[in-house]
Amino acid sequence: MLFSEKILSVEPSITLELNAKAIELSKKGYDIVKLTAGEPDFSTPTEIIEAAYEAMKNGKTKYTDSKGIIELREKIVEYVEKRTNLKYGTDEVVVTNGGKQSLYNILLAMINPGDEIMVLDPSWVSYEAQIKMVGGVPVHVPLDEEEGFLPTESKLNRYYSPKTKAILINSPNNPTGVVYPKETLEIIANFAKDKEIFVISDEVYELLIYEGNHISIATIEDMKERTIIVNAFSKTWAMTGWRIGYCLGPKKLMKQIAKIQSHSTSNVNTPTQYAAIKAFDVDVYYMFKKFKDRRDYVASRLEKMNLKFLKPKGAFYYFINISEFGIEDSEFSKKLLDEAMLAVVPGSGFYKKGYIRISFATSDENLEKALDRLEKFVKNLREKK
């Protein structure tokens, strides 16, 4: 059987792959603690579930505009203006099947074969895959822990080429939890304007910030027209399985994205769209507070283990430096799962070797158990050195 070379060039998602392995071991009776998948452990708020149920009872089960129902797009525009003071029209918004489809549609609409997209590493696993799937070329820009995993002007210039079409940024960041300060965003903005390229800004963790505030690069002068924002309901409102997100950007681009969607998935699940409208009015501060408490707890435990890490200012991950042990991160993760029954993600899956990512989007009980196991595992490794 012949397969697409583009698809064969793409690796499966390592986060989902390891999570699946951990689930399989759990089903076999092993006491596995999973810190792999980036998924809130909270249930979707009842008000959101009821809104979907009411929509179904009221016959809201038919096709909708491929851009999304007007009521939801109006709500998104209102929400974005309230947070950023940026005014978008409803024809500059497309509702998608999760943030992933937003990103894929944007890339598909923008990229011609051979176009380059700059990706700042460590980076989310799906960025490279999606760029390759639409015929683009991912250009990995390695960021350093010593510089706070923040890009510099010299580094951006070093990886730019005449084929560069856009730079893809993610703040708050997965996997590092880094939040880009205004100074960094201005460096990226000036670079994009100087090179006349676009910025794709993944802002799905925008409401999960524990220190400082979220700043969208679209708010910087002359950047709205060259920025495409990706967002979703998955993380903030614990709606990962509902598969609903959205993108905002120039009207001409959104028109092409709506066209792509009309020929691929038609529209987002209709009741889900009505649930998303309700989400904007639901208070989820209790989730945020719990995530912040967990972040602080994990920091205190990792400090006692004398592990090297940057305390995350956003999202719900720790990116831990394990280079001191002289073991490849993939081997470290495998041994951790086999010997300590603890599942984590190796940093190489995010294009940064020598690290592991753990998620604190899990129960307090699981976190305590996981960190006890990690502490014992680390202690044993050090004693063997």
KEKE-3310 file (N, C-alpha, C; in steps of 0.2 Angstrom, whole numbers, plus 5000, padded with zeros to 4 digits):
npx = (5004:5003:5008:5006:5020:5021:5013:5020:5031:5029:5029:5020:5010:5019:5015:5002:5005:5013:5004:4994:5001:5003:4990:4987:4995:4989:4977:4980:4982:4993:4999:4999:5004:5000:5007:5006:4997:4990:4978:4964:4959:4947:4929:4919:4910:4894:4884:4888:4887:4873:4868:4871:4863:4850:4851:4850:4838:4830:4831:4843:4852:4856:4865:4877:4883:4898:4908:4904:4891:4883:4880:4889:4901:4899:4900:4913:4920:4916:4922:4936:4938:4936:4946:4958:4956:4956:4947:4937:4929:4914:4916:4929:4932:4933:4925:4931:4935:4941:4957:4968:4962:4960:4974:4979:4970:4974:4987:4986:4979:4988:5001:5012:5020:5036:5037:5043:5041:5044:5048:5048:5058:5059:5045:5027:5021:5013:5015:5026:5022:5010:5014:5022:5012:5005:5013:5023:5039:5046:5055:5066:5069:5081:5079:5086:5088:5095:5092:5079:5071:5067:5065:5078:5083:5094:5095:5082:5085:5095:5089:5080:5075:5073:5062:5054:5038:5030:5031:5029:5021:5019:5012:5005:5017:5018:5030:5035:5029:5033:5029:5028:5035:5032:5042:5049:5039:5038:5051:5049:5038:5044:5053:5045:5038:5048:5053:5042:5033:5021:5013:5009:4999:4998:4987:4981:4982:4979:4972:4977:4987:4999:5008:5010:5003:4993:4998:4993:5002:4995:4991:5001:5008:5003:5002:4991:4985:4994:4994:4988:4977:4976:4965:4956:4943:4946:4956:4954:4941:4939:4936:4941:4937:4926:4929:4931:4936:4944:4949:4956:4959:4965:4952:4952:4960:4952:4941:4946:4949:4937:4932:4940:4936:4922:4923:4929:4925:4913:4905:4907:4902:4885:4877:4888:4893:4883:4885:4898:4895:4889:4900:4908:4902:4903:4910:4926:4936:4939:4946:4957:4963:4966:4975:4985:4989:4993:5004:5013:5015:5021:5033:5039:5042:5051:5061:5066:5071:5082:5082:5084:5075:5063:5052:5035:5026:5014:5001:5000:5012:5028:5045:5058:5075:5085:5098:5109:5110:5115:5108:5099:5084:5073:5076:5077:5063:5057:5063:5058:5045:5045:5051:5047:5033:5028:5022:5029:5033:5046:5058:5064:5053:5048:5057:5068:5081:5086:5077:5062:5044:5032:5015:5004:4991:4982:4975:4977:4981:4986:4997:5005:5008:5015:5026:5033:5037:5045:5055:5061:5066:5075:5084:5089:5096:5106:5113:5119:5128)
npy = (4994:5011:5026:5043:5053:5065:5062:5050:5056:5062:5061:5051:5059:5061:5063:5059:5046:5040:5042:5034:5021:5021:5021:5008:5000:5002:4997:4984:4982:4988:5000:5014:5031:5045:5058:5064:5069:5084:5089:5096:5090:5092:5091:5096:5112:5111:5120:5123:5110:5109:5119:5114:5103:5109:5116:5105:5100:5110:5109:5112:5106:5105:5108:5122:5138:5137:5145:5146:5148:5164:5170:5164:5169:5182:5183:5179:5189:5200:5196:5195:5209:5214:5209:5213:5225:5225:5227:5216:5210:5200:5193:5190:5180:5162:5148:5133:5115:5113:5119:5114:5111:5124:5129:5120:5123:5137:5135:5127:5136:5146:5141:5137:5124:5121:5133:5141:5139:5147:5139:5140:5132:5124:5116:5113:5097:5095:5106:5105:5093:5097:5107:5100:5092:5100:5103:5112:5119:5116:5126:5125:5134:5135:5138:5144:5138:5146:5158:5160:5152:5161:5170:5178:5193:5191:5178:5175:5181:5174:5162:5165:5165:5169:5162:5161:5161:5164:5166:5155:5156:5153:5157:5158:5145:5129:5117:5123:5132:5145:5163:5175:5191:5208:5214:5204:5200:5212:5212:5201:5206:5217:5210:5203:5213:5219:5209:5207:5196:5184:5182:5168:5166:5156:5155:5147:5145:5157:5161:5155:5160:5163:5173:5190:5196:5191:5195:5199:5197:5203:5215:5224:5238:5240:5226:5219:5216:5207:5196:5180:5173:5159:5150:5142:5132:5122:5121:5131:5130:5116:5108:5098:5087:5091:5098:5111:5127:5142:5154:5170:5183:5192:5197:5192:5180:5173:5170:5161:5151:5147:5142:5131:5123:5121:5111:5101:5098:5103:5110:5115:5104:5106:5108:5109:5122:5130:5127:5133:5146:5149:5146:5157:5164:5158:5155:5150:5151:5144:5132:5138:5143:5131:5125:5134:5132:5119:5121:5128:5119:5108:5115:5117:5103:5099:5107:5103:5091:5095:5097:5104:5118:5129:5139:5138:5152:5151:5141:5123:5115:5108:5109:5100:5099:5086:5083:5081:5068:5060:5052:5049:5058:5051:5038:5040:5043:5031:5022:5027:5025:5011:5007:5015:5017:5028:5040:5051:5064:5064:5077:5077:5075:5087:5093:5096:5091:5082:5085:5083:5083:5087:5086:5096:5095:5087:5077:5081:5070:5062:5069:5070:5057:5054:5063:5058:5046:5050:5057:5046:5039:5048:5049:5036:5035:5045:5040:5029:5034)
npz = (5000:4996:5004:5009:5007:5015:5026:5031:5036:5047:5065:5078:5091:5105:5118:5119:5115:5125:5136:5132:5133:5147:5152:5147:5154:5167:5165:5166:5179:5185:5197:5191:5190:5181:5173:5161:5150:5145:5152:5161:5177:5181:5180:5167:5170:5177:5172:5159:5153:5154:5146:5133:5133:5134:5122:5113:5116:5111:5098:5092:5083:5070:5054:5054:5050:5043:5048:5061:5073:5074:5086:5095:5089:5090:5104:5106:5100:5108:5121:5118:5115:5127:5135:5128:5122:5108:5093:5084:5070:5067:5056:5056:5063:5066:5071:5077:5077:5091:5097:5089:5076:5072:5071:5061:5050:5048:5044:5033:5025:5023:5019:5005:4996:5003:5010:5024:5042:5057:5072:5090:5101:5117:5110:5107:5103:5091:5082:5073:5066:5060:5052:5043:5037:5029:5019:5022:5029:5044:5054:5067:5081:5093:5110:5125:5142:5151:5147:5150:5142:5132:5116:5107:5098:5090:5089:5082:5070:5065:5061:5051:5034:5017:5013:5024:5031:5042:5060:5074:5089:5107:5121:5137:5139:5132:5133:5144:5153:5153:5152:5140:5142:5139:5133:5126:5117:5110:5104:5095:5088:5081:5074:5065:5058:5052:5044:5036:5039:5045:5062:5071:5084:5098:5110:5120:5134:5140:5151:5162:5171:5183:5188:5184:5169:5155:5139:5123:5107:5097:5101:5101:5092:5075:5074:5074:5061:5056:5064:5069:5079:5090:5099:5113:5121:5129:5140:5150:5153:5156:5145:5136:5129:5122:5110:5104:5098:5092:5080:5076:5065:5050:5039:5025:5026:5036:5028:5019:5028:5033:5021:5020:5031:5028:5018:5025:5039:5040:5051:5068:5081:5084:5097:5105:5102:5107:5121:5123:5122:5134:5142:5143:5153:5165:5181:5183:5193:5204:5198:5193:5205:5211:5203:5204:5217:5217:5208:5216:5226:5220:5216:5228:5232:5221:5223:5235:5231:5224:5210:5194:5187:5179:5188:5183:5176:5170:5162:5165:5168:5172:5167:5168:5171:5168:5165:5173:5176:5166:5157:5143:5140:5135:5139:5153:5155:5152:5161:5173:5171:5171:5182:5193:5191:5186:5174:5163:5151:5139:5136:5123:5115:5114:5106:5114:5121:5136:5146:5156:5155:5166:5171:5181:5181:5189:5202:5220:5227:5218:5213:5225:5227:5215:5216:5227:5222:5211:5219:5226:5215:5209:5220:5221:5208:5210:5220:5214:5205)
capx = (5000:5006:5006:5008:5026:5020:5011:5025:5037:5026:5029:5014:5011:5023:5012:4997:5007:5015:4998:4991:5005:5002:4983:4987:4998:4984:4971:4983:4983:4998:4997:5002:5002:5001:5008:5008:4992:4989:4971:4962:4956:4940:4923:4916:4905:4887:4880:4890:4883:4866:4867:4872:4857:4845:4851:4848:4830:4827:4831:4849:4855:4857:4871:4877:4888:4905:4912:4902:4885:4884:4879:4896:4906:4898:4902:4920:4922:4915:4927:4943:4939:4936:4953:4963:4954:4956:4940:4937:4922:4912:4919:4936:4932:4931:4925:4934:4935:4947:4963:4972:4960:4962:4981:4979:4967:4978:4993:4984:4977:4994:5007:5013:5026:5043:5037:5046:5037:5049:5045:5052:5059:5055:5038:5022:5023:5009:5017:5030:5018:5005:5017:5024:5006:5002:5018:5028:5045:5047:5062:5067:5074:5082:5079:5090:5085:5099:5089:5072:5067:5064:5069:5082:5083:5100:5093:5077:5088:5100:5085:5076:5077:5068:5057:5050:5031:5027:5034:5023:5023:5015:5013:5009:5020:5018:5030:5039:5026:5035:5025:5032:5034:5030:5049:5050:5034:5040:5056:5046:5034:5048:5056:5039:5036:5054:5054:5036:5030:5015:5014:5003:5000:4994:4985:4976:4983:4980:4969:4981:4994:5000:5012:5009:4997:4994:4998:4993:5006:4991:4990:5007:5006:5004:5003:4984:4984:4999:4994:4983:4977:4973:4962:4951:4939:4949:4960:4951:4934:4939:4931:4945:4933:4920:4933:4929:4941:4943:4955:4955:4964:4963:4946:4953:4962:4947:4937:4949:4949:4930:4931:4943:4931:4916:4924:4932:4921:4907:4905:4908:4896:4881:4876:4894:4894:4879:4888:4903:4893:4888:4906:4910:4898:4904:4916:4930:4942:4941:4950:4963:4966:4969:4981:4991:4991:4997:5011:5017:5017:5026:5040:5043:5045:5056:5067:5069:5075:5088:5081:5084:5069:5061:5045:5031:5022:5007:4999:5001:5018:5035:5050:5063:5081:5088:5104:5114:5110:5119:5104:5094:5078:5068:5078:5075:5056:5056:5065:5054:5038:5046:5054:5043:5026:5027:5023:5030:5035:5053:5059:5065:5047:5046:5063:5073:5084:5089:5072:5056:5039:5026:5009:5001:4983:4979:4973:4982:4983:4991:5003:5009:5011:5020:5032:5036:5040:5051:5060:5064:5069:5081:5089:5093:5100:5111:5117:5122:5133)
capy = (5000:5017:5031:5050:5055:5070:5059:5046:5060:5064:5056:5052:5063:5057:5064:5054:5039:5038:5042:5027:5016:5021:5018:5001:4997:5003:4992:4977:4981:4991:5006:5019:5038:5048:5066:5065:5073:5091:5089:5097:5084:5094:5090:5102:5114:5109:5125:5122:5104:5110:5123:5110:5099:5114:5117:5099:5099:5115:5108:5115:5100:5105:5111:5129:5142:5134:5149:5145:5152:5171:5171:5163:5173:5189:5182:5179:5196:5204:5193:5197:5216:5216:5207:5216:5231:5225:5226:5211:5209:5193:5189:5189:5174:5156:5143:5127:5109:5113:5124:5110:5112:5131:5129:5116:5127:5142:5133:5125:5142:5151:5138:5134:5120:5124:5139:5140:5142:5147:5136:5141:5126:5118:5117:5108:5092:5095:5111:5102:5088:5100:5111:5095:5089:5105:5104:5117:5117:5118:5128:5125:5139:5132:5142:5141:5138:5151:5164:5159:5150:5167:5171:5185:5196:5188:5171:5175:5183:5168:5156:5168:5165:5172:5157:5161:5164:5166:5163:5152:5157:5150:5160:5154:5140:5121:5113:5126:5137:5152:5168:5180:5198:5213:5216:5199:5201:5218:5209:5196:5210:5221:5206:5201:5219:5221:5204:5206:5189:5184:5178:5164:5166:5151:5158:5143:5145:5164:5163:5151:5164:5164:5179:5194:5196:5189:5200:5196:5201:5207:5222:5229:5243:5237:5219:5215:5214:5202:5191:5176:5171:5153:5149:5136:5132:5116:5121:5135:5127:5109:5106:5095:5082:5095:5099:5118:5132:5147:5158:5177:5186:5196:5194:5188:5174:5169:5168:5155:5145:5145:5138:5124:5120:5119:5105:5096:5096:5107:5115:5112:5101:5112:5109:5112:5129:5134:5126:5137:5153:5149:5145:5164:5167:5153:5157:5144:5153:5138:5128:5142:5143:5124:5124:5138:5129:5113:5123:5130:5113:5105:5118:5115:5097:5099:5111:5098:5086:5098:5097:5111:5119:5136:5139:5141:5157:5150:5134:5118:5110:5109:5107:5098:5098:5080:5081:5079:5060:5057:5048:5052:5059:5045:5032:5042:5042:5024:5019:5030:5021:5004:5006:5019:5017:5036:5042:5058:5065:5066:5083:5077:5075:5094:5096:5099:5085:5083:5087:5079:5087:5084:5090:5096:5095:5080:5077:5082:5064:5059:5073:5068:5050:5055:5066:5053:5041:5054:5058:5040:5037:5052:5048:5030:5037:5049:5035:5024:5038)
capz = (5000:4996:5009:5008:5010:5020:5033:5034:5039:5054:5071:5082:5097:5110:5124:5118:5115:5132:5140:5130:5136:5154:5152:5145:5160:5172:5164:5167:5186:5188:5200:5187:5191:5175:5173:5154:5146:5147:5152:5168:5180:5183:5176:5164:5174:5175:5168:5152:5151:5154:5140:5128:5134:5132:5114:5109:5117:5107:5091:5089:5081:5063:5052:5056:5046:5044:5053:5068:5074:5074:5093:5098:5086:5094:5111:5106:5099:5115:5126:5116:5116:5135:5137:5124:5118:5101:5090:5078:5067:5067:5050:5057:5068:5064:5077:5075:5081:5095:5094:5084:5069:5071:5069:5055:5045:5047:5041:5026:5021:5022:5016:4999:4997:5004:5014:5031:5048:5063:5078:5095:5105:5116:5107:5107:5098:5085:5078:5067:5062:5056:5046:5038:5034:5024:5014:5024:5032:5051:5056:5074:5084:5100:5115:5131:5149:5154:5144:5152:5136:5128:5110:5107:5091:5086:5087:5077:5063:5063:5058:5046:5028:5012:5013:5030:5030:5048:5066:5078:5096:5112:5128:5141:5134:5133:5139:5149:5158:5152:5149:5137:5144:5134:5130:5121:5112:5106:5099:5090:5083:5077:5069:5060:5054:5048:5038:5033:5040:5050:5068:5073:5092:5101:5117:5123:5141:5142:5157:5167:5172:5190:5189:5179:5165:5148:5133:5116:5103:5092:5104:5099:5087:5069:5074:5073:5054:5054:5069:5069:5086:5091:5106:5114:5128:5132:5146:5155:5156:5156:5139:5131:5124:5118:5104:5102:5098:5087:5078:5074:5061:5044:5036:5019:5029:5039:5023:5017:5033:5033:5015:5021:5036:5024:5014:5029:5045:5039:5056:5075:5084:5085:5104:5108:5101:5112:5127:5123:5123:5141:5146:5145:5159:5170:5185:5184:5197:5208:5195:5193:5212:5213:5198:5207:5223:5215:5205:5222:5230:5215:5216:5235:5232:5217:5226:5240:5227:5221:5203:5191:5184:5180:5190:5178:5177:5167:5160:5171:5167:5174:5162:5173:5168:5171:5162:5178:5177:5161:5154:5138:5143:5133:5143:5159:5156:5151:5167:5178:5171:5172:5189:5198:5189:5185:5167:5161:5144:5138:5133:5116:5112:5113:5103:5118:5125:5143:5151:5156:5157:5170:5171:5188:5180:5192:5209:5225:5229:5213:5213:5231:5226:5209:5218:5231:5217:5208:5224:5227:5209:5209:5225:5219:5203:5212:5224:5209:5202)
cpx = (5004:5004:5009:5015:5026:5018:5016:5031:5035:5026:5022:5015:5014:5019:5006:4999:5009:5009:4994:4994:5004:4995:4983:4989:4993:4979:4974:4984:4988:4996:5001:5000:5004:5001:5010:5003:4991:4981:4968:4958:4949:4935:4921:4910:4898:4883:4882:4887:4876:4864:4867:4865:4851:4845:4848:4840:4827:4828:4838:4853:4857:4864:4871:4882:4894:4909:4910:4895:4887:4884:4886:4901:4906:4901:4910:4923:4922:4921:4934:4943:4939:4943:4959:4962:4955:4949:4941:4929:4920:4914:4927:4938:4930:4931:4927:4933:4941:4953:4967:4969:4961:4969:4981:4976:4971:4984:4991:4982:4983:5000:5007:5019:5032:5043:5039:5042:5042:5045:5050:5052:5062:5048:5033:5022:5019:5011:5021:5026:5013:5008:5019:5018:5003:5007:5023:5034:5046:5054:5063:5072:5075:5083:5083:5087:5089:5096:5081:5068:5064:5068:5072:5082:5088:5098:5087:5080:5092:5096:5080:5079:5072:5062:5052:5044:5029:5032:5028:5025:5018:5016:5006:5011:5019:5024:5033:5035:5028:5030:5029:5030:5034:5037:5050:5045:5036:5046:5053:5042:5038:5051:5051:5038:5042:5055:5047:5033:5024:5017:5008:5004:4995:4993:4980:4976:4982:4977:4972:4987:4994:5004:5012:5003:4998:4994:4998:4998:5002:4990:4995:5006:5008:5004:4996:4983:4989:4999:4988:4983:4973:4971:4957:4948:4942:4951:4957:4945:4933:4935:4935:4941:4927:4923:4930:4935:4939:4949:4952:4960:4961:4957:4947:4956:4957:4942:4939:4948:4942:4928:4934:4938:4925:4917:4927:4927:4914:4907:4906:4902:4891:4879:4882:4895:4889:4882:4894:4901:4892:4894:4909:4907:4899:4911:4920:4937:4944:4946:4957:4967:4969:4975:4987:4993:4995:5004:5015:5020:5022:5033:5043:5046:5051:5062:5070:5073:5081:5088:5081:5078:5067:5054:5040:5027:5015:5007:4999:5006:5024:5039:5056:5069:5084:5095:5110:5115:5114:5115:5100:5087:5072:5070:5076:5067:5054:5057:5060:5047:5039:5047:5050:5036:5024:5028:5024:5032:5042:5054:5060:5059:5045:5052:5068:5075:5086:5084:5066:5050:5034:5021:5006:4993:4981:4978:4979:4985:4988:4997:5008:5012:5016:5026:5036:5040:5046:5056:5064:5069:5076:5086:5093:5098:5107:5116:5121:5128:5140)
cpy = (5006:5023:5038:5051:5060:5067:5054:5050:5063:5059:5057:5056:5059:5058:5059:5047:5036:5038:5036:5021:5016:5019:5011:4997:4997:4998:4984:4976:4985:4998:5012:5026:5042:5056:5068:5070:5079:5092:5091:5091:5086:5092:5097:5105:5113:5114:5125:5116:5105:5114:5119:5106:5103:5115:5111:5099:5104:5115:5110:5109:5099:5108:5119:5132:5139:5138:5149:5150:5159:5173:5170:5167:5180:5189:5182:5186:5201:5202:5196:5205:5218:5214:5211:5223:5231:5223:5222:5211:5201:5189:5189:5184:5168:5151:5136:5121:5108:5118:5120:5111:5120:5132:5126:5120:5133:5141:5131:5131:5146:5148:5136:5130:5123:5130:5137:5143:5141:5144:5137:5135:5127:5120:5112:5103:5092:5101:5108:5098:5092:5104:5106:5093:5093:5107:5110:5114:5120:5120:5129:5130:5137:5138:5139:5142:5144:5158:5164:5156:5155:5168:5178:5187:5193:5181:5170:5177:5177:5163:5159:5166:5168:5168:5157:5165:5167:5163:5161:5153:5155:5153:5161:5148:5133:5119:5117:5130:5144:5157:5174:5187:5202:5214:5210:5199:5207:5216:5205:5201:5214:5216:5204:5207:5220:5216:5203:5199:5190:5181:5174:5163:5161:5153:5154:5143:5152:5165:5159:5154:5166:5170:5183:5194:5194:5195:5197:5200:5205:5214:5227:5232:5240:5230:5215:5212:5209:5196:5187:5173:5164:5152:5144:5136:5126:5116:5125:5132:5120:5106:5102:5091:5085:5097:5106:5123:5137:5151:5165:5180:5190:5193:5190:5181:5170:5167:5161:5149:5143:5140:5131:5120:5117:5113:5100:5093:5099:5113:5111:5109:5106:5113:5112:5119:5133:5133:5132:5145:5154:5149:5152:5167:5163:5155:5150:5146:5148:5133:5132:5142:5136:5123:5128:5135:5123:5115:5125:5124:5109:5108:5117:5108:5096:5102:5106:5092:5088:5097:5104:5112:5127:5135:5142:5147:5156:5143:5129:5113:5113:5106:5106:5096:5091:5078:5079:5071:5057:5052:5052:5053:5054:5039:5034:5041:5035:5020:5021:5027:5014:5003:5009:5020:5024:5037:5049:5058:5067:5073:5083:5077:5082:5097:5099:5093:5087:5085:5082:5084:5083:5089:5090:5097:5088:5082:5078:5075:5061:5063:5071:5061:5050:5058:5062:5048:5044:5055:5052:5038:5041:5051:5041:5031:5040:5044:5030:5028:5037)
cpz = (5000:5000:5007:5011:5016:5027:5036:5037:5046:5059:5075:5088:5102:5117:5124:5118:5121:5137:5139:5133:5144:5156:5152:5151:5166:5171:5166:5175:5189:5191:5197:5189:5184:5175:5166:5150:5149:5147:5160:5170:5182:5178:5173:5168:5172:5171:5161:5149:5150:5148:5134:5127:5132:5125:5111:5110:5113:5100:5088:5088:5073:5061:5054:5050:5048:5048:5060:5069:5076:5082:5096:5095:5089:5101:5111:5105:5105:5120:5124:5116:5123:5137:5134:5122:5111:5098:5084:5076:5067:5061:5050:5062:5065:5070:5074:5080:5086:5092:5089:5077:5067:5068:5062:5049:5043:5042:5033:5022:5019:5018:5009:5000:4997:5008:5021:5037:5054:5069:5084:5100:5112:5114:5107:5102:5091:5080:5072:5063:5058:5050:5041:5034:5029:5019:5016:5027:5039:5052:5064:5077:5091:5105:5121:5138:5152:5152:5146:5146:5132:5122:5110:5099:5087:5084:5082:5070:5061:5059:5053:5039:5023:5011:5019:5029:5036:5054:5071:5085:5101:5119:5131:5137:5137:5129:5145:5155:5157:5149:5146:5139:5138:5130:5125:5116:5107:5101:5093:5085:5079:5072:5063:5056:5049:5042:5034:5033:5045:5057:5070:5081:5095:5109:5121:5131:5144:5149:5163:5168:5180:5192:5183:5175:5158:5143:5127:5111:5098:5095:5103:5093:5080:5068:5072:5066:5052:5059:5068:5076:5086:5098:5107:5120:5132:5139:5152:5158:5156:5151:5134:5126:5120:5111:5101:5103:5093:5085:5075:5070:5055:5041:5030:5021:5032:5034:5020:5022:5034:5027:5017:5026:5032:5020:5019:5034:5045:5045:5063:5077:5086:5093:5107:5108:5106:5119:5128:5124:5131:5145:5148:5151:5165:5174:5186:5189:5201:5205:5195:5199:5213:5209:5202:5213:5222:5212:5211:5226:5226:5216:5223:5235:5227:5219:5232:5237:5224:5213:5200:5186:5184:5182:5185:5180:5174:5165:5166:5170:5170:5169:5166:5169:5172:5168:5166:5178:5172:5157:5149:5141:5141:5138:5150:5160:5156:5158:5173:5177:5173:5180:5195:5197:5188:5178:5167:5154:5143:5134:5126:5112:5110:5109:5108:5123:5132:5148:5151:5158:5161:5171:5178:5187:5182:5199:5214:5227:5224:5213:5219:5229:5220:5212:5223:5227:5214:5213:5225:5221:5208:5214:5223:5213:5205:5216:5220:5205:5205)
residu = (MET:LEU:PHE:SER:GLU:LYS:ILE:LEU:SER:VAL:GLU:PRO:SER:ILE:THR:LEU:GLU:LEU:ASN:ALA:LYS:ALA:ILE:GLU:LEU:SER:LYS:LYS:GLY:TYR:ASP:ILE:VAL:LYS:LEU:THR:ALA:GLY:GLU:PRO:ASP:PHE:SER:THR:PRO:THR:GLU:ILE:ILE:GLU:ALA:ALA:TYR:GLU:ALA:MET:LYS:ASN:GLY:LYS:THR:LYS:TYR:THR:ASP:SER:LYS:GLY:ILE:ILE:GLU:LEU:ARG:GLU:LYS:ILE:VAL:GLU:TYR:VAL:GLU:LYS:ARG:THR:ASN:LEU:LYS:TYR:GLY:THR:ASP:GLU:VAL:VAL:VAL:THR:ASN:GLY:GLY:LYS:GLN:SER:LEU:TYR:ASN:ILE:LEU:LEU:ALA:MET:ILE:ASN:PRO:GLY:ASP:GLU:ILE:MET:VAL:LEU:ASP:PRO:SER:TRP:VAL:SER:TYR:GLU:ALA:GLN:ILE:LYS:MET:VAL:GLY:GLY:VAL:PRO:VAL:HIS:VAL:PRO:LEU:ASP:GLU:GLU:GLU:GLY:PHE:LEU:PRO:THR:GLU:SER:LYS:LEU:ASN:ARG:TYR:TYR:SER:PRO:LYS:THR:LYS:ALA:ILE:LEU:ILE:ASN:SER:PRO:ASN:ASN:PRO:THR:GLY:VAL:VAL:TYR:PRO:LYS:GLU:THR:LEU:GLU:ILE:ILE:ALA:ASN:PHE:ALA:LYS:ASP:LYS:GLU:ILE:PHE:VAL:ILE:SER:ASP:GLU:VAL:TYR:GLU:LEU:LEU:ILE:TYR:GLU:GLY:ASN:HIS:ILE:SER:ILE:ALA:THR:ILE:GLU:ASP:MET:LYS:GLU:ARG:THR:ILE:ILE:VAL:ASN:ALA:PHE:SER:LYS:THR:TRP:ALA:MET:THR:GLY:TRP:ARG:ILE:GLY:TYR:CYS:LEU:GLY:PRO:LYS:LYS:LEU:MET:LYS:GLN:ILE:ALA:LYS:ILE:GLN:SER:HIS:SER:THR:SER:ASN:VAL:ASN:THR:PRO:THR:GLN:TYR:ALA:ALA:ILE:LYS:ALA:PHE:ASP:VAL:ASP:VAL:TYR:TYR:MET:PHE:LYS:LYS:PHE:LYS:ASP:ARG:ARG:ASP:TYR:VAL:ALA:SER:ARG:LEU:GLU:LYS:MET:ASN:LEU:LYS:PHE:LEU:LYS:PRO:LYS:GLY:ALA:PHE:TYR:TYR:PHE:ILE:ASN:ILE:SER:GLU:PHE:GLY:ILE:GLU:ASP:SER:GLU:PHE:SER:LYS:LYS:LEU:LEU:ASP:GLU:ALA:MET:LEU:ALA:VAL:VAL:PRO:GLY:SER:GLY:PHE:TYR:LYS:LYS:GLY:TYR:ILE:ARG:ILE:SER:PHE:ALA:THR:SER:ASP:GLU:ASN:LEU:GLU:LYS:ALA:LEU:ASP:ARG:LEU:GLU:LYS:PHE:VAL:LYS:ASN:LEU:ARG:GLU:LYS:LYS)
# end
